[in-house]
Amino acid sequence: MDNPVAWTKSYTGTSGIKARVFFTTLGHPYDFKIPEVRKITMNGIFWALGKEGAIPEDGVNVILHEPFSPNNSEFGQNFKKNLKPTPIQ
């Protein structure tokens, strides 16, 4: 079975304001190690902002200038049982 991982929607809300939505099911920190995932996300954001004319023919530049080493969403060895978020002061 094929499932989309990203899609767009244009609509006009009940207030009459036109809107664009970009959605993706991608988003695990490790996903963003892959340049193509970063590119589809950035291209989608540009489109949702109405700036598709600014997207280069080969897509938005997603080259990282620093190493990207995300954790695994705090699962596995980094998971801390019963730890609650600290309130922002």
TORVEXBA-556038 format. One record per residue: z, x negated, y of N, C-alpha, C in turn. Coordinates in Angstrom, 2 decimals, always signed. Last residue first. Layout:
REM TORVEXBA-556038
+---------+---------+---------+---------+---------+---------+---------+---------+---------+
!     n_z !     n_x !     n_y !    ca_z !    ca_x !    ca_y !     c_z !     c_x !     c_y !
+---------+---------+---------+---------+---------+---------+---------+---------+---------+
!       Z !       X !       Y !       Z !       X !       Y !       Z !       X !       Y !
...
+---------+---------+---------+---------+---------+---------+---------+---------+---------+
***
This chain:
REM TORVEXBA-556038
+---------+---------+---------+---------+---------+---------+---------+---------+---------+
!     n_z !     n_x !     n_y !    ca_z !    ca_x !    ca_y !     c_z !     c_x !     c_y !
+---------+---------+---------+---------+---------+---------+---------+---------+---------+
!  +33.31 !   -9.92 !  +29.66 !  +34.26 !   -9.73 !  +30.78 !  +33.54 !   -9.64 !  +32.09 !
!  +32.23 !   -8.44 !  +26.76 !  +31.82 !   -9.22 !  +27.91 !  +32.76 !   -8.90 !  +29.05 !
!  +34.05 !   -8.63 !  +23.67 !  +33.63 !   -7.88 !  +24.86 !  +33.23 !   -8.84 !  +26.00 !
!  +32.71 !   -9.99 !  +20.75 !  +33.66 !  -10.21 !  +21.84 !  +33.17 !   -9.45 !  +23.06 !
!  +32.16 !   -8.23 !  +17.69 !  +31.66 !   -8.82 !  +18.93 !  +32.78 !   -8.95 !  +19.97 !
!  +34.14 !   -9.17 !  +14.80 !  +33.64 !   -8.16 !  +15.72 !  +33.13 !   -8.83 !  +16.99 !
!  +34.17 !  -10.05 !  +11.45 !  +34.11 !  -10.56 !  +12.82 !  +33.47 !   -9.49 !  +13.71 !
!  +34.14 !   -9.38 !   +8.74 !  +35.05 !   -8.67 !   +9.65 !  +35.11 !   -9.21 !  +11.06 !
!  +32.81 !  -12.50 !   +7.72 !  +33.26 !  -11.16 !   +7.37 !  +34.30 !  -10.65 !   +8.38 !
!  +30.26 !  -14.23 !   +8.94 !  +31.72 !  -14.21 !   +9.05 !  +32.20 !  -12.77 !   +8.86 !
!  +27.56 !  -16.17 !   +7.81 !  +28.11 !  -14.83 !   +7.97 !  +29.63 !  -14.90 !   +7.98 !
!  +26.52 !  -18.63 !   +7.18 !  +26.98 !  -18.43 !   +8.55 !  +27.64 !  -17.08 !   +8.78 !
!  +25.62 !  -18.49 !   +4.57 !  +26.78 !  -19.32 !   +4.85 !  +27.34 !  -19.10 !   +6.25 !
!  +24.24 !  -15.27 !   +4.98 !  +24.43 !  -16.43 !   +4.11 !  +25.69 !  -17.18 !   +4.51 !
!  +23.36 !  -14.56 !   +8.41 !  +23.64 !  -14.17 !   +7.03 !  +23.87 !  -15.44 !   +6.22 !
!  +22.55 !  -14.95 !  +11.06 !  +23.97 !  -15.04 !  +10.71 !  +24.29 !  -14.48 !   +9.33 !
!  +19.82 !  -15.14 !  +11.17 !  +20.45 !  -13.88 !  +11.60 !  +21.92 !  -13.80 !  +11.17 !
!  +19.53 !  -17.90 !  +10.45 !  +19.04 !  -16.83 !   +9.59 !  +19.77 !  -15.53 !   +9.90 !
!  +18.64 !  -19.56 !  +13.51 !  +19.47 !  -19.38 !  +12.32 !  +18.92 !  -18.18 !  +11.56 !
!  +15.70 !  -21.43 !  +14.59 !  +16.61 !  -20.29 !  +14.60 !  +17.52 !  -20.28 !  +13.38 !
!  +14.43 !  -23.80 !  +16.08 !  +15.18 !  -23.82 !  +14.83 !  +16.17 !  -22.66 !  +14.82 !
!  +11.86 !  -25.17 !  +17.64 !  +12.45 !  -23.85 !  +17.48 !  +13.11 !  -23.80 !  +16.11 !
!  +11.54 !  -27.92 !  +19.91 !  +11.63 !  -27.40 !  +18.54 !  +12.33 !  -26.04 !  +18.51 !
!   +9.61 !  -27.31 !  +22.88 !  +10.83 !  -27.78 !  +22.25 !  +10.86 !  -27.23 !  +20.83 !
!   +7.36 !  -26.10 !  +23.62 !   +7.54 !  -27.46 !  +24.11 !   +8.85 !  -28.08 !  +23.62 !
!   +5.08 !  -24.14 !  +21.79 !   +6.47 !  -24.40 !  +22.17 !   +6.60 !  -25.86 !  +22.58 !
!   +2.33 !  -22.18 !  +22.54 !   +2.78 !  -23.50 !  +22.12 !   +4.19 !  -23.71 !  +22.65 !
!   +1.04 !  -19.87 !  +23.15 !   +2.39 !  -19.75 !  +22.58 !   +2.89 !  -21.08 !  +22.05 !
!   -1.10 !  -18.39 !  +25.37 !   -0.63 !  -19.69 !  +24.89 !   +0.82 !  -19.55 !  +24.41 !
!   -2.74 !  -15.41 !  +24.33 !   -1.76 !  -16.06 !  +25.19 !   -1.31 !  -17.38 !  +24.55 !
!   -6.20 !  -15.61 !  +23.17 !   -4.82 !  -15.13 !  +23.18 !   -3.93 !  -15.96 !  +24.10 !
!   -8.76 !  -16.41 !  +23.53 !   -8.10 !  -16.85 !  +22.29 !   -6.62 !  -16.47 !  +22.26 !
!   -9.28 !  -15.30 !  +26.06 !  -10.08 !  -14.88 !  +24.90 !   -9.43 !  -15.26 !  +23.58 !
!   -6.11 !  -14.58 !  +27.70 !   -7.29 !  -15.40 !  +27.44 !   -8.01 !  -14.93 !  +26.17 !
!   -5.07 !  -11.84 !  +29.48 !   -4.98 !  -12.44 !  +28.16 !   -6.25 !  -13.27 !  +27.93 !
!   -5.40 !  -10.50 !  +31.80 !   -4.87 !  -11.86 !  +31.91 !   -4.75 !  -12.56 !  +30.56 !
!   -6.10 !   -7.97 !  +31.11 !   -7.13 !   -8.81 !  +31.72 !   -6.70 !  -10.25 !  +31.87 !
!   -3.74 !   -6.79 !  +30.35 !   -4.64 !   -7.27 !  +29.30 !   -5.76 !   -8.14 !  +29.85 !
!   -1.56 !   -5.82 !  +31.71 !   -2.10 !   -7.10 !  +32.12 !   -3.05 !   -7.68 !  +31.06 !
!   +0.05 !   -3.70 !  +31.14 !   -1.20 !   -3.43 !  +31.83 !   -1.89 !   -4.70 !  +32.32 !
!   +2.21 !   -4.16 !  +29.58 !   +2.42 !   -4.30 !  +31.02 !   +1.16 !   -4.01 !  +31.84 !
!   +1.05 !   -4.02 !  +27.09 !   +1.97 !   -2.95 !  +27.49 !   +2.25 !   -2.98 !  +28.99 !
!   -0.38 !   -6.47 !  +27.09 !   -1.09 !   -5.20 !  +27.07 !   -0.18 !   -4.07 !  +27.58 !
!   +1.75 !   -8.33 !  +27.05 !   +0.80 !   -8.33 !  +28.17 !   +0.08 !   -6.99 !  +28.25 !
!   +2.81 !   -7.60 !  +24.55 !   +3.62 !   -7.43 !  +25.76 !   +2.71 !   -7.41 !  +26.99 !
!   +0.71 !   -8.35 !  +22.85 !   +1.14 !   -6.96 !  +22.92 !   +1.96 !   -6.67 !  +24.17 !
!   +0.68 !  -11.12 !  +23.25 !   -0.50 !  -10.33 !  +23.61 !   -0.13 !   -8.86 !  +23.75 !
!   +3.23 !  -11.71 !  +22.19 !   +2.95 !  -11.94 !  +23.61 !   +1.73 !  -11.15 !  +24.07 !
!   +2.80 !  -10.94 !  +19.48 !   +3.88 !  -10.36 !  +20.28 !   +3.60 !  -10.52 !  +21.76 !
!   +0.72 !  -12.55 !  +18.68 !   +0.52 !  -11.10 !  +18.65 !   +1.59 !  -10.41 !  +19.49 !
!   +2.01 !  -15.10 !  +19.08 !   +0.80 !  -14.72 !  +19.82 !   +0.60 !  -13.20 !  +19.83 !
!   +4.12 !  -15.17 !  +17.28 !   +4.40 !  -15.28 !  +18.71 !   +3.21 !  -14.79 !  +19.53 !
!   +2.57 !  -15.01 !  +14.98 !   +3.54 !  -13.95 !  +15.27 !   +3.90 !  -13.97 !  +16.76 !
!   +1.16 !  -17.40 !  +15.11 !   +0.41 !  -16.13 !  +15.15 !   +1.34 !  -14.96 !  +15.44 !
!   +3.18 !  -19.41 !  +14.84 !   +2.48 !  -19.20 !  +16.11 !   +1.74 !  -17.86 !  +16.21 !
!   +6.24 !  -18.88 !  +13.37 !   +4.81 !  -18.80 !  +13.11 !   +4.07 !  -18.50 !  +14.42 !
!   +8.80 !  -18.57 !  +14.10 !   +8.39 !  -19.95 !  +13.83 !   +6.86 !  -20.01 !  +13.70 !
!   +9.29 !  -15.90 !  +14.18 !   +8.79 !  -16.52 !  +15.40 !   +8.57 !  -18.03 !  +15.28 !
!  +10.40 !  -15.29 !  +11.73 !   +9.03 !  -14.85 !  +12.01 !   +8.44 !  -15.62 !  +13.19 !
!  +13.05 !  -16.10 !  +11.93 !  +12.11 !  -16.99 !  +11.24 !  +10.66 !  -16.59 !  +11.48 !
!  +14.23 !  -13.86 !  +13.26 !  +14.08 !  -15.15 !  +13.94 !  +13.08 !  -16.09 !  +13.27 !
!  +12.28 !  -10.93 !  +12.78 !  +13.31 !  -11.82 !  +12.25 !  +13.15 !  -13.17 !  +12.94 !
!  +10.05 !   -9.59 !  +13.71 !  +11.13 !   -9.85 !  +14.64 !  +12.29 !  -10.64 !  +14.08 !
!   +7.77 !   -6.91 !  +13.09 !   +8.12 !   -8.33 !  +13.00 !   +9.30 !   -8.57 !  +13.94 !
!   +7.07 !   -4.45 !  +13.73 !   +8.17 !   -4.55 !  +12.78 !   +8.54 !   -6.00 !  +12.53 !
!   +6.33 !   -3.65 !  +17.11 !   +6.09 !   -4.46 !  +15.92 !   +7.31 !   -4.42 !  +15.03 !
!   +4.68 !   -1.96 !  +19.75 !   +5.77 !   -2.02 !  +18.78 !   +5.36 !   -2.91 !  +17.63 !
!   +4.07 !   -1.06 !  +23.04 !   +3.70 !   -1.99 !  +21.97 !   +4.90 !   -2.07 !  +21.05 !
!   +3.08 !   +1.59 !  +25.06 !   +4.13 !   +1.06 !  +24.19 !   +3.48 !   +0.11 !  +23.19 !
!   +2.63 !   +2.81 !  +28.32 !   +2.07 !   +2.09 !  +27.18 !   +3.22 !   +1.51 !  +26.37 !
!   +2.33 !   +5.77 !  +30.33 !   +3.07 !   +4.65 !  +29.76 !   +2.29 !   +4.05 !  +28.60 !
!   +2.27 !   +7.81 !  +33.23 !   +1.57 !   +7.20 !  +32.10 !   +2.36 !   +5.98 !  +31.64 !
!   +4.19 !  +10.58 !  +34.14 !   +4.01 !   +9.13 !  +34.28 !   +3.35 !   +8.58 !  +33.02 !
!   +4.84 !  +13.17 !  +33.75 !   +3.50 !  +12.89 !  +34.24 !   +3.21 !  +11.41 !  +34.42 !
!   +7.15 !  +13.78 !  +32.56 !   +7.23 !  +13.61 !  +34.01 !   +5.85 !  +13.36 !  +34.62 !
!   +6.54 !  +13.70 !  +29.91 !   +6.71 !  +15.02 !  +30.50 !   +6.81 !  +14.95 !  +32.02 !
!   +4.16 !  +10.93 !  +29.70 !   +5.41 !  +11.62 !  +29.44 !   +5.48 !  +12.97 !  +30.14 !
!   +1.25 !  +10.02 !  +28.19 !   +1.79 !  +10.50 !  +29.46 !   +3.02 !  +11.33 !  +29.13 !
!   +0.43 !   +7.01 !  +26.36 !   +0.73 !   +8.43 !  +26.48 !   +1.18 !   +8.75 !  +27.90 !
!   -0.62 !   +4.73 !  +23.94 !   -0.68 !   +5.12 !  +25.35 !   -0.37 !   +6.61 !  +25.41 !
!   +0.50 !   +2.34 !  +21.67 !   +0.36 !   +3.78 !  +21.97 !   +0.33 !   +3.94 !  +23.48 !
!   +0.00 !   -0.02 !  +19.03 !   +0.12 !   +0.33 !  +20.43 !   -0.03 !   +1.84 !  +20.57 !
!   +1.55 !   -2.05 !  +16.44 !   +0.64 !   -1.04 !  +16.94 !   +0.93 !   -0.75 !  +18.40 !
!   +2.18 !   -4.03 !  +13.56 !   +2.18 !   -3.89 !  +15.01 !   +1.21 !   -2.78 !  +15.39 !
!   +2.00 !   -3.84 !  +10.90 !   +3.15 !   -4.60 !  +11.40 !   +3.22 !   -4.55 !  +12.91 !
!   +1.14 !   -1.18 !   +8.66 !   +0.92 !   -1.93 !   +9.89 !   +2.18 !   -2.68 !  +10.28 !
!   +0.73 !   -1.50 !   +5.19 !   +1.59 !   -1.01 !   +6.26 !   +1.31 !   -1.83 !   +7.52 !
!   -0.85 !   -0.58 !   +2.19 !   -0.91 !   -1.33 !   +3.44 !   +0.01 !   -0.67 !   +4.47 !
!   +0.00 !   -0.84 !   -1.17 !   +0.00 !   +0.00 !   +0.00 !   +0.00 !   -0.89 !   +1.24 !
+---------+---------+---------+---------+---------+---------+---------+---------+---------+
***
